[in-house]
Amino acid sequence: MWDTACRGEALTLPQRVALRLAGVHAGHQAKEVSETAYHFAGGTAIFENQPFERRLRDVHAATQQVQSQFVNFEVAGQVLLGLPVTSKLI
């Protein structure tokens, strides 16, 4: 994908799907890491004046955005199975 972009070419549909799947995975992995750190921080992490509380809310907000929603798996599956794509997400 990097080489394609460096040549100034548009990414192919399979490349865009792979990129979207990687982004969804990365976002949800980051959420899991944040949740683990939050739990290890103990009881003080629940208070609004603590950095863990804010970061946990932020990462959960990010995974609610369209680029991290699981609907992306449906669209990726359509592309990978050669079916018509029913969404403009990718």
N, C-alpha and C positions, 0 to 999 in steps of 0.2 A: 504494500500500500504506500509505503514511504517513497519507493522508486516511482510509482505511478504519479503521486502528487508532485514529486520533484520534476518530472517531465512535463508538468502542467496539464496532465490528462485527468479526465474525470474518473473517479473510482467506479469499477463495475458493480453491478448489483450484488454478486457474491462477496466482493470486498466490503461493500457497505454493510452487508449482513454480518460478516465476521467482526467488523469494527463495532457494530451495535451490540452484538453478543458479548464481546470483550468488555465493553463499557458497562453493561448490565451486571456482568459478573464482578467487575472491579468495584462497582458501587455497593453491591450487597456484601462483598467481602469486607469492605471498609466499615460497613454498618456492624458486622459481626465483631470486628476488632474493637470498634468503639464500645459496643455493648460489654465486651469482656473487660476492657479497661474500666468502664463505669462500675461493674460489679466488684472488681478488685479494689476500687477506690473506697468502698465501704459506705456506711450510712451518711457521711457528710456530703457525698456526691449528689444527693437528692435536692439540696438547697440551691435556689436560683443564683446565689452569689458565688457558686463554685464553678470552675471552668468545665468540669466533666458534664455537668447538667446541660450547659449550653451546647457543648459539642455533640452530646447525644441527640439533642433536639435538632441540631443542624444536619447531622448525617441522616436522621430519619426523614427530615424534610427533603433532602436531596434524593433519597430513594423513592419518594412519592412523585417526583417529576417524571415526565414521559420517557426520558432517556433511560430510566432505570426500572420502569414498570415491566412486569412479567408478560404483558401483551406483546412485547417485542419477540418473545419466543414463538408466539403464534405466527407472526409475520415471517420470522426467520425459517420456521418449519415449512411455510408455504413456498418460500424461495428454494430451500434445499430439496424439497420434494418435487419441484417443477410445477407447482400449482399456481394459479393466478393469484397475485398479491391483492388482498382486499383492503389494504390500508396504505396511507401515505406516510407512515412513520419512518420508513427506510428510504 
